Amino acid sequence: MNRSVSQDKNRVDPLVGVVLHTPAERRFLLKLYTEIGGFGVGSDFAWQIFPVVGFRVTDRASLEFGYRWLDMNYASGDGNEKSGYDVLSQGPALGFGFRF
C-alpha cells in the first residue's frame, strides 16, 4: 500500500527593519542589518541580526564578511492538525559587494 502525505503552507510576514552602515567613501566598512516581524500575522515572531565588516577593493567593489542570526517561530492549528516550528539559523557569510 502506497501512502503519501503532503501539506503546503504559504504565509506572508510583515517586517520592520533597520540598516546602518559607514559612509560610502570609507575604505573599511561596517554594516548592520536587523529586522523583526511576524507579529502573529504570518509567523508568531521572526527576527534577524546580520553584522558585516568589509574592505573596499575599488570605489565600486568590496569584500565582506558577516555572521547572521535568523529566528522564526510559527504555529498553526489544533489537535491532530497542529503544526509549527521554532528555528534559529545562524552562520558565517562571505560575499563580494558591488555598487553601481
Buried (B, 14 or more C-beta within 10 A) or exposed (E): EEEEEEEEEEEEBEBEEEEEEEEEEEEEBEBEBBBBBBBEEBBBBBBBBBBBBBEBEEEEEBBBEBEBBBBBBBEEEEEEEEEEEEEEEEEEEEEEBEEE
